[in-house]
Amino acid sequence: MALLFLVSFGIIYFVRPSWTDMQIEKKVSYIQLHLEKKYPGETWEFRTVPHREDGYESSNPYFIGVIFDNEPQVEYTYFARNKHDITQQGFSTSNTKSDLLHLE
């Protein structure tokens, strides 16, 4: 019983963060392909939740922020279930909604 507890503890605290990192990388690559297809010739940067740091436990690490270089005051939030199912979940900005260039 103690061995089972120890193995479970190891999986939760040591393997899970690495698994999450791999999943985030995969989702970012899916979103990258989606954006290249939808917005050819544009550039952007990604923001991910630093899920290994204290204070981010309640944030979903699978929501990926995208900031377009031609619209730096807006961060769009994307979610990728797989390479064919990518949705824009929201955005954050101080601009009005009518001024957004990449609202899907």
Helices and strands as residue ranges (DSSP letters): H 2-10, I 11-15, H 16-38, E 44-47, E 63-68, E 75-82, E 85-92, G 97-99
